[in-house]
Amino acid sequence: MILCVCNGLSERAIRRAIEGRPAPSVGELYRCLGCRVRCGKCVPYVAEMARDARPVRLAAASPADDASAGFQGAPVAA
């Protein structure tokens, strides 16, 4: 499905651009795709896609974050 008519960007292309970046802004995504925002009607949708992708990455990284923060869990009975 085309999300940005001005630049001819598909939802698939935008999702691929999001996948390779930790927390992309809309501007970063457009630059990655070789274009810029024109009329702006697509910006809320692109921003939502980028925002929705963030929790997935953060949830996947949470066990490592716990370990690096010194989390030791429940004490082990001897």
C-alpha positions in Angstrom: 0.0 0.0 0.0 1.3 3.5 -0.8 1.6 5.6 2.3 3.3 8.7 0.7 1.8 9.6 -2.6 4.1 12.6 -3.1 7.2 10.3 -3.0 5.6 7.0 -4.0 6.7 5.3 -0.8 5.1 2.0 0.1 4.4 0.8 3.6 6.8 -2.1 2.9 9.6 0.4 2.0 9.0 2.4 5.1 9.0 -0.7 7.3 12.3 -1.9 5.8 13.8 1.5 6.5 12.6 1.3 10.1 14.1 -2.2 10.7 17.6 -1.0 10.3 17.5 1.9 12.7 17.2 1.9 16.5 14.8 4.8 16.9 14.4 6.7 13.7 12.7 10.0 13.3 10.4 10.7 10.3 13.1 12.9 8.8 15.7 10.2 9.2 13.5 7.6 7.5 12.8 9.9 4.5 16.5 10.7 4.1 17.3 7.0 4.2 14.7 6.5 1.4 16.3 9.3 -0.6 13.5 11.8 -0.4 11.9 14.4 1.9 8.5 15.1 3.4 6.5 17.2 1.0 2.8 17.7 1.8 3.0 16.1 5.2 -0.2 14.1 5.1 1.8 10.8 5.6 3.9 12.0 8.5 1.4 10.9 11.3 1.3 7.4 9.8 5.1 7.1 9.3 5.7 8.4 12.8 3.2 5.9 14.2 4.9 3.0 12.4 8.3 4.1 13.8 6.8 4.5 17.3 5.1 1.1 17.1 8.4 -0.6 16.2 10.3 0.8 19.2 8.7 -1.3 22.0 9.4 -4.5 20.1 13.1 -3.7 20.1 13.1 -2.5 23.7 11.3 -5.6 24.9 13.8 -7.8 23.1 16.7 -6.0 24.8 15.2 -6.0 28.3 17.0 -9.2 29.7 20.4 -7.8 28.8 19.4 -4.4 30.3 18.6 -6.2 33.6 21.9 -8.0 33.6 23.9 -4.8 32.8 22.1 -2.9 35.6 23.2 -5.4 38.2 19.9 -7.3 38.5 20.6 -10.6 40.2 17.1 -12.0 40.6 15.9 -13.9 43.6 18.4 -15.5 46.0 19.2 -19.1 45.4 18.7 -21.4 48.4 21.7 -23.6 49.2 
